[in-house]
Amino acid sequence: MPEYLHLHCHTQYSLLDGASDIATMMDKAKADGQKGLALTDHGNMFGAFKFVAEARKRDLKPIIGCEFYLVEDRHIRSFSKAKGKRDRRFHQLLLAKDQGGYENLSKLCSLGFMEGLYSKFPRIDKELVEKYHEGLIATSCCIGAEIPQALLHGQQEKAEEKLRWWLDLFGEDFYIELQRHRGLENIDGLGVSQEDVNQQLIQLANKYGVKIIATNDSHYVEEEDWAPHDILLCVNTNRLQQEEKRFKFPSPDFYFKTQAEIGHLFIDVPQALDNTVEIYDKIETLQLARDVLLPNFPLPEKFKTQDDYLRHLTYVGAKRRYGTITPQIEERLNFELEVIRQSGYPGYFLIVQDFTTTARKIGVAVGPGRGSEEG
């Protein structure tokens, strides 16, 4: 059986849409003999640091990606349902090949929120993709993406036009993505199934010499998790489970499948499994953990370390508040200061107290703080 790894995975960071716990999903991947897997949450990379850290614990290669919301113009935010105008969003999957790709992926995510946010959707457009595509791998994505949508609606020429745009930009780093889920036999009442679209995608791949990959739109870890996931979707859309006309997944098929299950699904196109390993080989293992960098806090001459100066300010503040520093107060102060010292954050506390002290001096209101000693 060809080797396979998942390149289309949503976790709990696909807010109110994904239900996969990262550690649990990785445990299943490891037990199944998979070498790595991808994180492709909707519109964000909130889970990236945890994803990489958990992968390292299990000797898996973490592949960082994102399933973006792609629109024609990210700046347009005014739509009228009354006039039949709505925000037309397509899904678009991008994966980082290396550190530069990760940085570009981060820029796209950030700009999606900063420049493209509409309703609850951080959106990007092709202008941004063109600007930040270096170091990235792109796919034709799921049935909600622009090429499959064109095929779904019988727009063959439009689909080819869009495919050529992606190929011109990404070249051999663009892949046709195939998915096979139960319940998608009559999409949107158009009389077209997901497999109908797949066969057209394969024809396009052959015509343009594009490699195909197999993926599963994974939103939860085990098949039986579909029921709590459906409740999650109800919370997301503010609907009741018993309502017939509401957003829901068409079957319990959107779980993290094993290599054997995927191999059976795509037995007729084994190259689609092989090509997931090709992508694995293209991708460098990212190291996201960094030392915390804080601005340098200048010390008065008589103090040699930040710990010494923080201790001085703490005791001055305690004497001002309590008058007499009792053994109980001193014990608590020493305990808190030792925690800060071991954590390596005395500079942070000195910077915070500098802000708050200066604010009070110039008449700016300062709150009680959030767990940080403010002097």
N, C-alpha and C positions, 0 to 999 in steps of 0.2 A: 504493500500500500504506500502511495507517495506521502512524503512528510508534509506537514501543514502547520501553519500558525495563524492565529487570529489577527486580522488587521482592521477590524471594525468593531470596537468595544465601547459601550457606554457604561459608566459607573454611577455611583450616587452623586457625582458632581455634575451629571446631566440633570440639573435640578428638576425634581418632580416628573422625571421622564426615564431616568435610569435607576436601577435598584441593585446593581452589582457592587458588593463590598470588594474593594481592591485586593485585600489580603486573601479573601475566600476565592476570588476568581483566579488569583495566581497559584494558590494551592492546587486548584483543579488542573490548571495548565501544567504545573510541575508533575503532578501525579500521572498525567496523560502523556508525559514525555515530550511536551512541546518545548522548544528552545527559547521562545520569547513570545511576546504579544504586544499589541498596540493599544494605546489610550486615545480614543477619539470622541471625547465628550462634545456635546452640542454647544458650539459658540464660545467655549472657554477652555482654559488649561489649569483650572484650580487644583486638580488632582495630580499635577505633574511631579511635584517633589515627593509626595507620598508614593506615587507609582514607581518612580526610580528607586527609592529607598527600599520598598518591598521587593522589587525585582532583584536587587543586589543581594538581599538576604537569601534568595532562592536560586541564585546563579542563573537567572533568566535575563535575556536582553530586553530592556525596556525600549519600546518604540513610541516616541511622543508625537501625537498628531492632534487634529481637531476636525470635527465635522462642522464646517462653517455654514452660516446662513448667507447665501449669495443673492444679491439683488442687482438690478440694472444700475441704480444710482443710490449710493448709501446716504446721500444728503437729503433725499426726498422723504419727508415725514408726514405729509398731509394727504390723507386718503379719505374718500367719501363713500361709505356703503350705500348711501341713498342714491348716488350717481353711478353706482356699479363699479367704483374704483376701489381696489384693495392692494395691499402690499404683497407683491408676488415674490415669494422667497423660494429659492432652490437650495438643496443641500449640496455641500461640496467638501470632499474629504481631502486633507493635505497631511503629509507625514514629513517629519524632519529627518534628513539624512545625516546631518552633522551639527556641530555647534552653531555654525552660521545659519543653517536651516532652522534650528531651534530659536535663535534670536529673531529671525524673520517671522516665524510662526507666532512668537510672542508679540511682535509688533502688529501683526494682523489681528490678533485677538484684542489687543489693547485699543487699536483704532476702531475695531468693530463696536466697542463700547463708547469710546470717546466721540466718534464721528458718525457712527451708523446706528446707534441705539434707537429703536422705535418700538413702542409698547414694551415688551419684555425681551425683545430679540436684538442681540448685537449683530449688526449686518456689515458685510464687506461687499465690494464690487470688483470688477475686473481691473479697474484702474489700480487698485491696491495690490491685486494679485500680480499684475505686471511689475509693479515696483518692488515687491518683496518675495519673488518666487525663487530666488537663488537658494540652493541647498534643500529644496523641497521635492517631494514626490506627490503627484496628483493622480486621482482615479476618477472614473466616471460616476462613482458613488452609487447610491441606492436608487430606488424607484422615484424618490422625491427630488432627484437631481435634474439638471436641465436637459442633458442628452436623453436619458430614459423618458423624461416627460414629453419631449418632442416625439419620440417613437410611440409612446402610449397614445398620443393624439393624432397619429398618422402623418406626422410632419417629417418625412424622411430627409428631404433636402435641408431643412432647418437643423436636424440632428447632425448631419454631416458637416454643415457649416460650423456648428459649435464644436464638434470634434476636431476639425482642422485648427481652430483657434487654440485649443489646449495642446495639440501636437506641435504647433509652431512654437509655443512657449516652452513646453516641457520636454519635447522630443522623447527619448527612451525612458524618461522618468514619468511618463503618463501611461496608465494601465486601464483597460476596460474591466469593470468590476461586475461580477455575476453574483446574484443572490437567489436562493430558492427557499421560499417560505410557504407553508400551507396557508390557505385562506385567501390567497391573492389570485383567484381564478377569474374574477370579474372586477377589475379595479375601477372604482368610481362609476360603476354601471356602464362602462364603455365597451364591455364585451371583450376586453383584452386582458390576458393573464400576465403575471410576472414572467412566466416561461416564454410567452410570445415575445416580450421585450428582450429577454435573454437571447433568443435566437437571432433577433435583429442586431443585437449588440455583437454577437459572434460574427455575423456577416460583415459588420463594419470593421471589426478587428482584423478579419481576413483581408478585406479590401485595402485597408490602410497599413497593414503590417504591424498592428498594435498587439501587445501581449495581453492575455486575459488573466485575471485572478479570481479566485473563489473567496467569498466572505460570508459571514452570517451576521446579521444585524443584532448583535448581542446586547440586551438590555437588562438581563438578570442571569444568575449563574445556573440554576437548575430549572428544568421544565416545570416543576410544581410551583415555582416562584411566580408563575404568571398571574395567579389570583391576587396576592398582595400587590403585585405590580399594577394590576388593573385598578385597585383601590387608589394607588398613588396617582394614576392618570385622572381618576375622578376628582381627587383633591386639586390637581393641577388645573382642571377645566371647570371646577365648581359644579359638577354634575353628580347625579345619583347612579349607582350601578344598575338599577332596574330600568333606567331610561334606555330606550332602544336607539334613538337617534343621538348618539354622543360619540366623541372620539374614543376609539379603543383599538387595540391590536387585533388583527383578524384571526389569530390562532395563538396557542401557547408555544410557538415555534421560535421565539426570539430569545433563546437562551444560549449560554456558552457551551457549544457542542464539542464533543471529543473529536480527535482526528478520525476515528473510525466512522463516526456519524457523518462528518463532512465528506470523507472519502466515498461513502455510499451515495451521498447526495449528488456528487459530481464525478461519478465513476466514468461518465462518457467524455469528460474533459480533464484528464489527469494533469495536463499541463497547467491548468488553472491553480492546482495545488502546488505544483513545482515552482510556479512563479511567485508564490508567497515567500518561499525560501530564498528566491533571487532577491526580493526586496529586503529580506532579513540580512543577506550578505552585503547589500549596498549601505546599510545603516551602521553608523558608528555608535558605540555605547556612550551615552551621555553621562557626565558627572555633574549633577546640578548643585550638590552641596558646596557651600562657600563659607569661609570665615566671615563672621559679622563685622562689617566695617562701620565704625562710628567716627564722627568728627573729633579731632583732637581737642581736648579741653585743657587750656593753659592753667597751670598750677601757680599759686602764690609761691614766692621764693622759699619760704621756710618749710614747705611740704615737698617730700621726695616722690611720693606716689599718689595716685588717685584714691587708693584705699585710705591713706592717711588723711587726705583732705575731706573725703566723704565722712569719715569717722568724726573729724573735728566739727563739721557742719551739723552732723546728726546730734552730737552732744550739746552744741550750742542751742539748737532748736529745742531739744528735750528740756534743757534747763529753763528756757524761756517759757515753755508750756507748763512744766510741772513744778518749777521752783527747786525742789530738792529731788535729786536723782536717787531713788531708793534702790536697794539691791535687786528687787524684782524688776524695776524699770531697766536697770543696767543689764541684767541677764537677758531681757527681751531685745534690747538694742544690740547687744553683742551677737545674739542669735541671728537677727535680721541682717546685720552687716556681714556676717560670715557667709550667709546664703548668697548675698550679692557678690562677695569676693569670689566664691567658688564658681559662680555662674559667669564671671568675667564681665560684669556689667556696671562697674562703679562709674565709668565714664558716662554711660547713659543716664544714670541718676543725677550726676553732676550737671549734665546738659539740661535735663528736665527742670531741676531746681533753679538753674540760671534763668530759664525762660519764665518760670512762675514768679520768681523773686523780682525780676525786672518788670513783669506785667503788673504786679502789685504796686511797685514804686511809681509807675506812670498812670495808675488808676484804672487798669484793665481788670475786669472781674475774672477771678480764677476759681474754678470749682474745687471740690474736695479731692479730686484725683481718681485714679483707677488702679489702686494697688501699688503705686509707686510713691516712695517717700519723697516729699517735696521740700524738705528743709524747714 
